[in-house]
Amino acid sequence: MKVLIVDDEKHVREAIRYFVPWEKYHITDIYEASNGQEAMRIMQEQQPAIVFTDMRMPLMDGAELLEWLHSHYPHTKTIVISGYQDFNYVKPAIVYGGTDYLLKPLNSKQLIAAAEHAFKLWLEEEQERHQAHRQNMQLNVLRPLYWDKMLSDLVAGQASFQEVRNSLCEELGMPLFVAECRVALISLQGADCRLLHRFQGDVGLTSFVLANVCNEVLAPKQNGFAFRSWQGGADIVLLLWSAVAEAEEEMHRINESIRQTYGVQMDIGLSLPAAFPEGLQRAFRQARQSLNERNLLQREGRIHLFREQSGSGGSEKNYAYETQLDKLRVAVLSGDQDKMERVVDEWSDQLAGLPLLTESQFQQLQADISEVLRRLRPDGEISFELCYDSEGLFSVENWRSQLKTLLQRLSEGNAQTPDNRLVEEIRQYLQQNYARDMTLQHIAERFFISRENVSRKFKQITGENLSDYLTSLRVDKAKTLLQNTNLRLSQISELVGYEDEKYFSRVFKKSTGQSPREYRKQGENYIS
């Protein structure tokens, strides 16, 4: 807490300094001014919480200073010390929120009581302000999550429209009476190389940014709202309640905005028009089906409209699917790396020659291959990378390459020790939960080991302190947001796990040598 004493008489300033018990309230910064103009300069530079001021001073008197303080620093507490009882001097103190009006010569007891009253009042209000700020921060974080959950449940038929109708109208701009709607879905899989990688593979963060881009396009006409999906089959859902006949053009505008911002286009599934709200769930299923049944081998067109005849189409019968699966089983059982790779090459050539390969068929293909590979390494980690090229389109060659790499890794075996696996699990946990309030004790309890063991094992395996790793992870996430979004620093601070924006800025500068604003200004990818 800082204090300013304003009086043109030096002995009065000295008396206030002498009598008030500053140490009791941990006050070490006490400034002095001999007139209102000096006081204004100090206020702008230091922003004291408490001001003691005389009423009659040269250049700028107490009444003018009180009015200026009330306008520019309304939280500051003022104590007026004057040699006059005239109401014309008392009135400004009353009008502009002075906490006390003391007469000269000063009475030490009255001065101390007035000072302590102002200190306590300011501390109480500051605590209330901090509490209100924390609540606002929590609301800012929770509000988007609320809409993500509520609208996900609504389009899946798990929530009542009547319960959220008023909120949709008041907060999201939905018209009071809506007859038709359409639903669109966006999957991040097709953006693997150009968008998801840009956000370090963080699906949650990428979805958040992508939903914001969609809503920037939808907002001017309030045609709908984009939110992060809690349902399977999509990452972003767009609920369109106005101009449904123009929905396809709106999706093209959204895709063009994403292309201009991030240099990649998305695959978007779009439903037919449906009655609102009773047809909402059907529209959601149609959009999901149009996305799942899109032809991965098609190189043109990223907006996939639902068609009544869409379905699996039996394209897997156009090649010896089961035969290739049996060949892979035999090759895996033999353990012959060359034989396995030959099967992969043959299978890839067949896939490239197909007229149609849907997303749902390809997912089933990956699942069947995973079952076969578990025979090779029952305890091995079997995960497929996304097989997309630099344009975000499915690539048979990328699929061929990553499947061969997976087979080679499984054949060589996994030499990880239990400690290595533990540390890797901790790192994955931090990657997924860096935005949460994370303590060493929390991590220890999460993995059922002592705090000491967490720190020691993590340092032994990685050569880095766990706290430094978490800080580096958060700073890297912040760099990505600073370079690729125009979010406020307070929003970025919250998204990477820091409630206090100033503390986040200090951590960021200590780590990078630059403040977040300096880093954003020099970034080549900053979005203006």
KOLKOLDREN-775894 format. One record per residue (C-alpha): residue number from 1; x, y, z; residue in one letter. Coordinates in Angstrom, 1 decimal. Example, Ala and Ser with C-alpha at 12.3 -4.5 7.8 and 13.67 -1.06 7.14 Angstrom:
# residues 2
[1 [12.3 -4.5 7.8] "A"],
[2 [13.7 -1.1 7.1] "S"],
***
This chain:
# residues 528
[1 [0.0 0.0 0.0] "M"],
[2 [1.3 3.5 -0.9] "K"],
[3 [0.4 6.8 0.7] "V"],
[4 [0.6 10.4 -0.5] "L"],
[5 [0.6 13.5 1.9] "I"],
[6 [-0.3 16.8 0.2] "V"],
[7 [0.2 20.0 2.1] "D"],
[8 [2.0 23.2 1.4] "D"],
[9 [3.2 23.3 5.1] "E"],
[10 [6.2 21.1 5.6] "K"],
[11 [5.6 20.8 9.4] "H"],
[12 [2.1 19.4 8.8] "V"],
[13 [3.5 16.7 6.4] "R"],
[14 [6.2 15.8 9.0] "E"],
[15 [3.5 15.6 11.8] "A"],
[16 [1.5 13.1 9.7] "I"],
[17 [4.6 11.1 9.0] "R"],
[18 [5.5 11.0 12.7] "Y"],
[19 [2.1 10.1 14.3] "F"],
[20 [0.6 7.5 11.9] "V"],
[21 [1.7 3.9 12.7] "P"],
[22 [2.8 3.0 9.1] "W"],
[23 [4.6 -0.3 10.1] "E"],
[24 [1.4 -1.7 11.5] "K"],
[25 [-0.1 -1.8 8.0] "Y"],
[26 [3.2 -2.6 6.3] "H"],
[27 [3.4 0.8 4.5] "I"],
[28 [6.9 1.7 3.4] "T"],
[29 [6.2 4.0 0.4] "D"],
[30 [5.2 7.5 1.6] "I"],
[31 [5.2 10.3 -0.9] "Y"],
[32 [4.9 14.1 -0.3] "E"],
[33 [3.6 17.0 -2.4] "A"],
[34 [3.2 20.7 -1.7] "S"],
[35 [0.3 21.4 -4.0] "N"],
[36 [-2.3 19.7 -6.1] "G"],
[37 [-0.3 19.7 -9.4] "Q"],
[38 [2.6 17.8 -7.7] "E"],
[39 [0.1 15.4 -6.2] "A"],
[40 [-1.4 14.7 -9.7] "M"],
[41 [2.0 13.8 -11.1] "R"],
[42 [2.8 11.4 -8.2] "I"],
[43 [-0.6 9.8 -8.5] "M"],
[44 [-0.1 9.1 -12.1] "Q"],
[45 [3.4 7.6 -11.5] "E"],
[46 [2.8 5.7 -8.2] "Q"],
[47 [-1.0 5.4 -7.8] "Q"],
[48 [-1.1 5.6 -3.9] "P"],
[49 [-4.1 4.0 -2.2] "A"],
[50 [-4.4 6.7 0.5] "I"],
[51 [-4.2 10.5 0.1] "V"],
[52 [-4.0 13.0 3.0] "F"],
[53 [-4.7 16.5 1.5] "T"],
[54 [-4.9 20.1 2.7] "D"],
[55 [-7.7 22.2 1.2] "M"],
[56 [-5.9 25.6 0.6] "R"],
[57 [-2.8 25.2 -1.5] "M"],
[58 [-1.1 27.2 -4.3] "P"],
[59 [-1.4 26.3 -8.0] "L"],
[60 [-4.2 23.7 -7.4] "M"],
[61 [-6.2 23.5 -4.2] "D"],
[62 [-7.7 20.5 -2.3] "G"],
[63 [-11.2 20.8 -3.8] "A"],
[64 [-9.8 20.5 -7.4] "E"],
[65 [-7.6 17.7 -6.4] "L"],
[66 [-10.5 15.8 -4.7] "L"],
[67 [-12.6 16.2 -7.9] "E"],
[68 [-9.7 14.9 -10.1] "W"],
[69 [-9.0 12.0 -7.8] "L"],
[70 [-12.7 11.0 -7.7] "H"],
[71 [-12.8 11.0 -11.5] "S"],
[72 [-9.4 9.3 -12.2] "H"],
[73 [-8.8 7.2 -9.1] "Y"],
[74 [-12.2 6.4 -7.6] "P"],
[75 [-10.8 3.6 -5.3] "H"],
[76 [-8.3 5.9 -3.6] "T"],
[77 [-9.3 6.9 0.0] "K"],
[78 [-8.9 10.5 0.9] "T"],
[79 [-8.5 12.2 4.3] "I"],
[80 [-8.9 16.0 4.3] "V"],
[81 [-6.8 18.0 6.8] "I"],
[82 [-7.8 21.7 6.9] "S"],
[83 [-7.6 24.7 9.0] "G"],
[84 [-11.1 25.8 8.1] "Y"],
[85 [-14.6 24.7 9.3] "Q"],
[86 [-16.4 26.6 6.5] "D"],
[87 [-18.9 24.3 4.7] "F"],
[88 [-17.4 25.4 1.3] "N"],
[89 [-14.3 23.4 2.3] "Y"],
[90 [-16.2 20.5 3.9] "V"],
[91 [-18.5 20.1 0.9] "K"],
[92 [-15.9 18.8 -1.6] "P"],
[93 [-14.8 16.1 0.9] "A"],
[94 [-18.4 14.9 1.2] "I"],
[95 [-19.2 15.1 -2.5] "V"],
[96 [-16.0 13.3 -3.6] "Y"],
[97 [-16.0 10.6 -1.1] "G"],
[98 [-13.5 11.7 1.6] "G"],
[99 [-13.3 9.2 4.5] "T"],
[100 [-12.6 11.9 7.1] "D"],
[101 [-12.3 15.7 7.6] "Y"],
[102 [-9.7 16.7 10.3] "L"],
[103 [-9.1 20.2 11.5] "L"],
[104 [-5.7 21.8 12.2] "K"],
[105 [-3.9 21.8 14.6] "P"],
[106 [-3.9 18.0 14.3] "L"],
[107 [-5.0 15.8 17.2] "N"],
[108 [-2.7 12.7 17.1] "S"],
[109 [-5.5 10.3 18.2] "K"],
[110 [-8.0 11.6 15.7] "Q"],
[111 [-5.3 11.4 13.0] "L"],
[112 [-4.4 7.8 13.8] "I"],
[113 [-8.0 6.8 14.0] "A"],
[114 [-8.8 8.5 10.6] "A"],
[115 [-5.7 6.8 9.0] "A"],
[116 [-6.5 3.4 10.3] "E"],
[117 [-10.1 3.7 9.2] "H"],
[118 [-9.0 4.6 5.6] "A"],
[119 [-6.4 1.7 5.6] "F"],
[120 [-9.0 -0.9 6.7] "K"],
[121 [-11.6 0.4 4.3] "L"],
[122 [-9.2 0.3 1.4] "W"],
[123 [-8.0 -3.2 2.3] "L"],
[124 [-11.5 -4.5 2.6] "E"],
[125 [-12.5 -3.1 -0.8] "E"],
[126 [-9.3 -4.3 -2.4] "E"],
[127 [-10.1 -7.8 -1.1] "Q"],
[128 [-13.6 -7.5 -2.6] "E"],
[129 [-12.1 -6.3 -5.9] "R"],
[130 [-9.7 -9.3 -6.0] "H"],
[131 [-12.6 -11.7 -5.3] "Q"],
[132 [-14.8 -10.1 -7.9] "A"],
[133 [-11.9 -10.3 -10.4] "H"],
[134 [-11.3 -14.0 -9.7] "R"],
[135 [-15.0 -14.7 -10.1] "Q"],
[136 [-15.0 -12.8 -13.4] "N"],
[137 [-12.0 -14.8 -14.5] "M"],
[138 [-13.7 -18.0 -13.6] "Q"],
[139 [-16.8 -17.0 -15.5] "L"],
[140 [-14.7 -16.0 -18.5] "N"],
[141 [-13.2 -19.5 -18.5] "V"],
[142 [-16.4 -21.4 -17.6] "L"],
[143 [-18.9 -19.6 -19.8] "R"],
[144 [-17.5 -21.0 -23.1] "P"],
[145 [-17.3 -24.4 -21.5] "L"],
[146 [-20.9 -24.0 -20.4] "Y"],
[147 [-22.1 -23.3 -24.0] "W"],
[148 [-19.9 -26.1 -25.4] "D"],
[149 [-21.5 -28.6 -23.0] "K"],
[150 [-25.1 -27.2 -23.3] "M"],
[151 [-25.2 -27.0 -27.1] "L"],
[152 [-23.4 -30.4 -27.5] "S"],
[153 [-26.2 -31.9 -25.3] "D"],
[154 [-28.8 -30.0 -27.2] "L"],
[155 [-27.8 -31.2 -30.7] "V"],
[156 [-27.4 -34.7 -29.4] "A"],
[157 [-30.9 -34.7 -27.9] "G"],
[158 [-29.7 -34.8 -24.3] "Q"],
[159 [-30.9 -31.3 -23.2] "A"],
[160 [-34.2 -29.4 -23.4] "S"],
[161 [-34.4 -26.5 -25.8] "F"],
[162 [-36.9 -24.7 -23.6] "Q"],
[163 [-34.4 -24.6 -20.8] "E"],
[164 [-31.8 -22.7 -22.9] "V"],
[165 [-34.1 -20.8 -25.3] "R"],
[166 [-33.9 -17.4 -23.5] "N"],
[167 [-30.1 -17.6 -23.1] "S"],
[168 [-29.7 -18.5 -26.7] "L"],
[169 [-31.6 -15.4 -27.7] "C"],
[170 [-30.0 -13.0 -25.1] "E"],
[171 [-26.4 -14.2 -25.2] "E"],
[172 [-25.9 -15.7 -28.7] "L"],
[173 [-28.3 -13.5 -30.7] "G"],
[174 [-30.7 -16.3 -31.9] "M"],
[175 [-34.0 -14.8 -33.1] "P"],
[176 [-36.9 -15.4 -30.8] "L"],
[177 [-38.8 -17.4 -33.5] "F"],
[178 [-36.8 -19.8 -35.6] "V"],
[179 [-38.5 -22.2 -38.0] "A"],
[180 [-35.5 -24.0 -39.6] "E"],
[181 [-31.9 -24.8 -38.8] "C"],
[182 [-28.9 -26.6 -40.2] "R"],
[183 [-25.9 -28.2 -38.5] "V"],
[184 [-22.3 -28.2 -39.7] "A"],
[185 [-19.4 -30.2 -38.3] "L"],
[186 [-15.7 -29.7 -38.7] "I"],
[187 [-13.1 -32.4 -38.0] "S"],
[188 [-9.5 -31.4 -37.2] "L"],
[189 [-8.0 -34.6 -38.7] "Q"],
[190 [-7.7 -33.1 -42.2] "G"],
[191 [-5.8 -30.1 -40.8] "A"],
[192 [-3.1 -32.3 -39.2] "D"],
[193 [0.0 -31.0 -41.0] "C"],
[194 [-1.0 -27.3 -41.2] "R"],
[195 [-3.2 -26.4 -38.3] "L"],
[196 [-3.1 -29.0 -35.6] "L"],
[197 [0.7 -29.1 -35.8] "H"],
[198 [0.8 -25.3 -35.6] "R"],
[199 [-0.8 -25.6 -32.1] "F"],
[200 [1.6 -28.4 -31.1] "Q"],
[201 [-1.0 -31.1 -31.6] "G"],
[202 [-3.2 -29.6 -28.9] "D"],
[203 [-6.8 -30.5 -30.0] "V"],
[204 [-8.5 -28.5 -27.2] "G"],
[205 [-6.5 -25.3 -28.0] "L"],
[206 [-6.9 -25.7 -31.7] "T"],
[207 [-10.7 -26.2 -31.4] "S"],
[208 [-10.9 -23.1 -29.2] "F"],
[209 [-9.1 -20.9 -31.7] "V"],
[210 [-11.0 -22.5 -34.7] "L"],
[211 [-14.4 -21.9 -33.0] "A"],
[212 [-13.4 -18.2 -32.6] "N"],
[213 [-12.6 -17.9 -36.3] "V"],
[214 [-16.0 -19.4 -37.2] "C"],
[215 [-17.9 -17.1 -34.8] "N"],
[216 [-16.1 -14.0 -36.3] "E"],
[217 [-17.6 -14.9 -39.6] "V"],
[218 [-21.1 -15.7 -38.2] "L"],
[219 [-21.2 -12.8 -35.7] "A"],
[220 [-22.0 -9.8 -38.1] "P"],
[221 [-25.4 -11.3 -39.2] "K"],
[222 [-25.8 -13.5 -36.1] "Q"],
[223 [-26.6 -16.5 -38.4] "N"],
[224 [-25.5 -19.0 -35.8] "G"],
[225 [-22.9 -20.1 -33.3] "F"],
[226 [-19.9 -22.4 -33.3] "A"],
[227 [-18.8 -24.4 -30.3] "F"],
[228 [-16.5 -27.2 -29.3] "R"],
[229 [-18.2 -30.6 -29.5] "S"],
[230 [-18.5 -32.9 -26.5] "W"],
[231 [-19.9 -35.6 -28.8] "Q"],
[232 [-17.8 -38.0 -30.9] "G"],
[233 [-17.3 -37.6 -34.6] "G"],
[234 [-16.4 -33.9 -34.8] "A"],
[235 [-14.4 -31.2 -33.0] "D"],
[236 [-16.4 -28.1 -33.9] "I"],
[237 [-20.2 -27.9 -34.4] "V"],
[238 [-21.9 -25.0 -36.0] "L"],
[239 [-25.6 -24.4 -35.2] "L"],
[240 [-27.1 -22.3 -38.0] "L"],
[241 [-30.5 -20.8 -37.3] "W"],
[242 [-30.8 -17.9 -39.9] "S"],
[243 [-30.4 -17.8 -43.6] "A"],
[244 [-30.3 -21.6 -43.8] "V"],
[245 [-30.6 -21.6 -47.6] "A"],
[246 [-27.3 -19.8 -47.7] "E"],
[247 [-25.5 -22.2 -45.3] "A"],
[248 [-23.3 -23.7 -48.0] "E"],
[249 [-22.0 -20.2 -49.0] "E"],
[250 [-21.5 -19.4 -45.3] "E"],
[251 [-19.3 -22.5 -44.9] "M"],
[252 [-17.3 -21.5 -47.9] "H"],
[253 [-16.8 -18.0 -46.3] "R"],
[254 [-15.7 -19.7 -43.0] "I"],
[255 [-13.3 -22.0 -44.9] "N"],
[256 [-11.8 -19.0 -46.8] "E"],
[257 [-11.3 -17.1 -43.5] "S"],
[258 [-9.5 -20.2 -42.0] "I"],
[259 [-7.4 -20.4 -45.2] "R"],
[260 [-6.5 -16.7 -45.0] "Q"],
[261 [-5.6 -17.0 -41.3] "T"],
[262 [-3.9 -20.3 -41.2] "Y"],
[263 [-3.2 -21.4 -44.8] "G"],
[264 [-5.3 -24.5 -44.7] "V"],
[265 [-8.9 -25.6 -45.5] "Q"],
[266 [-11.1 -27.8 -43.4] "M"],
[267 [-13.5 -30.6 -44.2] "D"],
[268 [-17.0 -29.5 -43.2] "I"],
[269 [-20.1 -31.8 -43.1] "G"],
[270 [-23.4 -29.9 -43.6] "L"],
[271 [-26.9 -31.2 -43.0] "S"],
[272 [-30.1 -30.6 -44.9] "L"],
[273 [-32.5 -27.9 -43.5] "P"],
[274 [-34.5 -29.2 -40.6] "A"],
[275 [-37.4 -28.0 -38.5] "A"],
[276 [-36.2 -26.2 -35.4] "F"],
[277 [-35.9 -27.4 -32.6] "P"],
[278 [-37.5 -30.8 -33.2] "E"],
[279 [-35.3 -31.6 -36.2] "G"],
[280 [-32.1 -30.5 -34.6] "L"],
[281 [-30.9 -34.0 -33.6] "Q"],
[282 [-31.6 -35.4 -37.1] "R"],
[283 [-29.6 -32.5 -38.6] "A"],
[284 [-26.7 -33.3 -36.3] "F"],
[285 [-26.7 -36.9 -37.3] "R"],
[286 [-26.8 -35.9 -41.0] "Q"],
[287 [-23.9 -33.5 -40.6] "A"],
[288 [-21.9 -36.2 -38.9] "R"],
[289 [-22.8 -38.8 -41.5] "Q"],
[290 [-21.8 -36.5 -44.4] "S"],
[291 [-18.4 -35.9 -42.7] "L"],
[292 [-17.9 -39.6 -42.0] "N"],
[293 [-18.9 -40.7 -45.5] "E"],
[294 [-16.8 -38.1 -47.4] "R"],
[295 [-14.5 -39.6 -50.0] "N"],
[296 [-11.0 -39.4 -48.6] "L"],
[297 [-9.6 -39.9 -52.1] "L"],
[298 [-11.4 -36.9 -53.5] "Q"],
[299 [-9.1 -33.9 -54.1] "R"],
[300 [-11.7 -31.3 -54.7] "E"],
[301 [-14.4 -29.8 -52.5] "G"],
[302 [-14.2 -29.4 -48.8] "R"],
[303 [-17.9 -28.8 -48.0] "I"],
[304 [-19.6 -32.2 -47.8] "H"],
[305 [-23.4 -32.0 -48.1] "L"],
[306 [-25.6 -34.7 -46.7] "F"],
[307 [-27.3 -36.8 -49.4] "R"],
[308 [-30.0 -39.4 -48.7] "E"],
[309 [-28.2 -42.0 -50.7] "Q"],
[310 [-24.9 -41.6 -48.8] "S"],
[311 [-23.7 -44.7 -47.1] "G"],
[312 [-20.9 -47.2 -47.0] "S"],
[313 [-21.6 -48.1 -50.6] "G"],
[314 [-19.7 -51.4 -50.3] "G"],
[315 [-16.5 -49.9 -51.8] "S"],
[316 [-14.4 -52.2 -49.6] "E"],
[317 [-15.6 -55.0 -51.8] "K"],
[318 [-13.8 -53.5 -54.7] "N"],
[319 [-10.5 -55.0 -53.5] "Y"],
[320 [-9.5 -58.0 -51.4] "A"],
[321 [-9.9 -56.4 -48.0] "Y"],
[322 [-10.0 -59.6 -46.0] "E"],
[323 [-7.3 -61.2 -48.2] "T"],
[324 [-4.9 -58.3 -47.4] "Q"],
[325 [-5.8 -58.5 -43.7] "L"],
[326 [-4.9 -62.2 -43.8] "D"],
[327 [-1.7 -61.6 -45.6] "K"],
[328 [-0.7 -59.0 -42.9] "L"],
[329 [-1.6 -61.6 -40.1] "R"],
[330 [0.7 -64.2 -41.7] "V"],
[331 [3.5 -61.6 -42.2] "A"],
[332 [3.2 -60.4 -38.6] "V"],
[333 [3.3 -64.0 -37.2] "L"],
[334 [6.4 -64.7 -39.2] "S"],
[335 [8.2 -61.6 -37.8] "G"],
[336 [9.7 -61.0 -41.3] "D"],
[337 [10.0 -57.2 -41.7] "Q"],
[338 [10.4 -57.4 -45.5] "D"],
[339 [7.3 -59.5 -45.9] "K"],
[340 [5.3 -57.1 -43.8] "M"],
[341 [6.4 -54.1 -45.8] "E"],
[342 [5.6 -55.9 -49.1] "R"],
[343 [2.0 -56.5 -47.8] "V"],
[344 [1.8 -52.8 -46.9] "V"],
[345 [3.0 -51.8 -50.4] "D"],
[346 [0.5 -54.0 -52.1] "E"],
[347 [-2.3 -52.7 -49.8] "W"],
[348 [-1.4 -49.1 -50.5] "S"],
[349 [-1.5 -49.6 -54.2] "D"],
[350 [-5.0 -51.1 -54.0] "Q"],
[351 [-6.2 -48.2 -51.8] "L"],
[352 [-4.8 -45.6 -54.3] "A"],
[353 [-6.8 -47.3 -57.1] "G"],
[354 [-10.2 -47.2 -55.3] "L"],
[355 [-12.9 -44.8 -56.6] "P"],
[356 [-14.2 -44.3 -53.1] "L"],
[357 [-12.8 -44.6 -49.6] "L"],
[358 [-14.9 -43.0 -46.8] "T"],
[359 [-13.7 -41.8 -43.5] "E"],
[360 [-15.8 -44.5 -41.7] "S"],
[361 [-14.3 -47.3 -43.8] "Q"],
[362 [-10.8 -46.0 -43.2] "F"],
[363 [-11.4 -45.9 -39.4] "Q"],
[364 [-12.6 -49.5 -39.5] "Q"],
[365 [-9.5 -50.4 -41.6] "L"],
[366 [-7.2 -48.9 -39.0] "Q"],
[367 [-9.0 -50.7 -36.2] "A"],
[368 [-8.7 -54.1 -37.9] "D"],
[369 [-4.9 -53.5 -38.5] "I"],
[370 [-4.5 -52.6 -34.9] "S"],
[371 [-5.9 -55.9 -33.8] "E"],
[372 [-3.5 -57.7 -36.1] "V"],
[373 [-0.5 -55.7 -34.8] "L"],
[374 [-1.3 -56.6 -31.2] "R"],
[375 [-0.2 -60.1 -32.0] "R"],
[376 [3.2 -58.7 -32.8] "L"],
[377 [3.5 -56.8 -29.6] "R"],
[378 [0.6 -57.4 -27.1] "P"],
[379 [2.2 -54.9 -24.6] "D"],
[380 [3.3 -52.4 -27.3] "G"],
[381 [1.7 -49.0 -27.9] "E"],
[382 [-0.2 -49.1 -31.2] "I"],
[383 [-1.2 -45.7 -32.4] "S"],
[384 [-1.6 -44.3 -36.0] "F"],
[385 [-0.5 -40.9 -37.0] "E"],
[386 [-2.9 -38.9 -39.2] "L"],
[387 [-2.2 -39.6 -42.9] "C"],
[388 [-2.7 -36.2 -44.4] "Y"],
[389 [-0.5 -34.1 -46.8] "D"],
[390 [0.4 -30.4 -46.6] "S"],
[391 [-3.0 -29.4 -48.0] "E"],
[392 [-4.8 -31.4 -45.3] "G"],
[393 [-6.0 -34.1 -47.7] "L"],
[394 [-5.7 -37.8 -47.2] "F"],
[395 [-2.4 -39.3 -48.6] "S"],
[396 [-2.0 -43.0 -49.4] "V"],
[397 [1.8 -42.5 -49.4] "E"],
[398 [1.8 -41.0 -45.9] "N"],
[399 [-0.3 -43.9 -44.7] "W"],
[400 [2.1 -46.4 -46.3] "R"],
[401 [5.1 -44.7 -44.7] "S"],
[402 [3.7 -44.4 -41.2] "Q"],
[403 [2.4 -48.0 -41.2] "L"],
[404 [5.9 -49.2 -42.2] "K"],
[405 [7.4 -47.1 -39.4] "T"],
[406 [5.0 -48.5 -36.9] "L"],
[407 [5.7 -52.1 -37.9] "L"],
[408 [9.5 -51.5 -37.6] "Q"],
[409 [9.1 -50.0 -34.1] "R"],
[410 [6.9 -52.9 -32.9] "L"],
[411 [9.4 -55.4 -34.3] "S"],
[412 [12.3 -53.9 -32.6] "E"],
[413 [10.5 -53.9 -29.3] "G"],
[414 [10.1 -51.4 -26.5] "N"],
[415 [13.0 -51.0 -24.2] "A"],
[416 [11.4 -48.5 -21.9] "Q"],
[417 [12.0 -49.1 -18.2] "T"],
[418 [9.1 -48.6 -15.6] "P"],
[419 [10.6 -45.2 -14.7] "D"],
[420 [10.7 -44.1 -18.3] "N"],
[421 [7.1 -45.0 -18.8] "R"],
[422 [6.1 -43.2 -15.5] "L"],
[423 [7.9 -40.0 -16.6] "V"],
[424 [6.4 -40.3 -20.1] "E"],
[425 [2.9 -40.6 -18.5] "E"],
[426 [3.6 -37.5 -16.4] "I"],
[427 [4.7 -35.6 -19.4] "R"],
[428 [1.6 -36.6 -21.3] "Q"],
[429 [-0.6 -35.6 -18.3] "Y"],
[430 [1.1 -32.2 -18.2] "L"],
[431 [0.6 -31.8 -21.9] "Q"],
[432 [-3.2 -32.4 -21.5] "Q"],
[433 [-3.6 -30.4 -18.2] "N"],
[434 [-1.1 -27.5 -18.4] "Y"],
[435 [-4.0 -25.0 -18.0] "A"],
[436 [-5.0 -26.3 -14.6] "R"],
[437 [-3.6 -25.3 -11.3] "D"],
[438 [-0.8 -27.8 -11.1] "M"],
[439 [1.2 -28.6 -8.0] "T"],
[440 [3.9 -31.2 -7.2] "L"],
[441 [1.6 -32.7 -4.6] "Q"],
[442 [-1.3 -33.0 -7.1] "H"],
[443 [1.0 -34.9 -9.6] "I"],
[444 [2.3 -37.1 -6.8] "A"],
[445 [-1.2 -38.1 -5.7] "E"],
[446 [-2.3 -38.5 -9.4] "R"],
[447 [0.5 -41.2 -9.9] "F"],
[448 [0.5 -42.7 -6.4] "F"],
[449 [4.1 -41.8 -5.6] "I"],
[450 [5.8 -39.4 -3.2] "S"],
[451 [6.6 -35.8 -4.1] "R"],
[452 [10.3 -36.5 -3.7] "E"],
[453 [10.1 -39.5 -6.1] "N"],
[454 [8.2 -37.4 -8.7] "V"],
[455 [10.9 -34.7 -8.7] "S"],
[456 [13.8 -37.1 -8.6] "R"],
[457 [12.6 -39.5 -11.3] "K"],
[458 [11.6 -36.7 -13.6] "F"],
[459 [15.0 -35.0 -13.3] "K"],
[460 [16.9 -38.3 -13.7] "Q"],
[461 [15.0 -39.3 -16.9] "I"],
[462 [14.7 -35.9 -18.6] "T"],
[463 [17.5 -33.9 -17.0] "G"],
[464 [15.0 -31.1 -16.3] "E"],
[465 [13.1 -30.0 -13.2] "N"],
[466 [9.4 -30.8 -13.4] "L"],
[467 [8.5 -27.2 -12.6] "S"],
[468 [10.8 -25.9 -15.3] "D"],
[469 [9.3 -28.3 -17.8] "Y"],
[470 [5.7 -27.2 -16.9] "L"],
[471 [6.8 -23.5 -17.2] "T"],
[472 [8.4 -24.2 -20.6] "S"],
[473 [5.3 -26.0 -21.8] "L"],
[474 [3.0 -23.1 -20.8] "R"],
[475 [5.3 -20.5 -22.3] "V"],
[476 [5.4 -22.5 -25.6] "D"],
[477 [1.6 -22.6 -25.6] "K"],
[478 [1.5 -18.9 -24.9] "A"],
[479 [3.9 -18.3 -27.8] "K"],
[480 [1.6 -20.2 -30.1] "T"],
[481 [-1.4 -18.1 -29.1] "L"],
[482 [0.6 -14.8 -29.3] "L"],
[483 [1.7 -15.6 -32.8] "Q"],
[484 [-1.5 -17.0 -34.1] "N"],
[485 [-4.4 -15.2 -32.4] "T"],
[486 [-5.3 -11.6 -31.3] "N"],
[487 [-6.6 -12.8 -27.9] "L"],
[488 [-5.9 -10.4 -25.0] "R"],
[489 [-3.0 -11.1 -22.7] "L"],
[490 [-5.4 -11.8 -19.8] "S"],
[491 [-7.2 -14.4 -21.9] "Q"],
[492 [-3.9 -16.1 -23.0] "I"],
[493 [-2.7 -16.0 -19.4] "S"],
[494 [-5.8 -17.9 -18.3] "E"],
[495 [-5.6 -20.4 -21.2] "L"],
[496 [-2.1 -21.4 -20.3] "V"],
[497 [-2.7 -21.8 -16.5] "G"],
[498 [-1.9 -18.4 -14.9] "Y"],
[499 [-4.7 -16.5 -13.1] "E"],
[500 [-2.5 -13.4 -12.7] "D"],
[501 [-1.7 -11.6 -16.0] "E"],
[502 [1.3 -9.7 -14.4] "K"],
[503 [2.8 -12.9 -13.0] "Y"],
[504 [2.4 -14.6 -16.4] "F"],
[505 [4.2 -11.6 -18.0] "S"],
[506 [7.1 -11.9 -15.6] "R"],
[507 [7.4 -15.7 -16.1] "V"],
[508 [7.2 -15.2 -19.9] "F"],
[509 [9.9 -12.5 -19.9] "K"],
[510 [12.2 -14.5 -17.6] "K"],
[511 [11.9 -17.5 -20.0] "S"],
[512 [12.2 -15.7 -23.3] "T"],
[513 [13.9 -12.4 -22.5] "G"],
[514 [10.9 -10.5 -23.9] "Q"],
[515 [7.5 -9.4 -22.6] "S"],
[516 [4.5 -11.1 -24.2] "P"],
[517 [3.7 -7.8 -26.1] "R"],
[518 [7.3 -7.5 -27.4] "E"],
[519 [7.2 -11.1 -28.6] "Y"],
[520 [3.8 -10.6 -30.3] "R"],
[521 [5.0 -7.5 -32.1] "K"],
[522 [8.1 -9.1 -33.6] "Q"],
[523 [6.2 -12.4 -34.5] "G"],
[524 [6.0 -12.9 -38.3] "E"],
[525 [2.7 -14.7 -37.9] "N"],
[526 [0.9 -12.2 -35.7] "Y"],
[527 [-2.8 -11.9 -36.8] "I"],
[528 [-3.8 -8.3 -36.9] "S"],
***
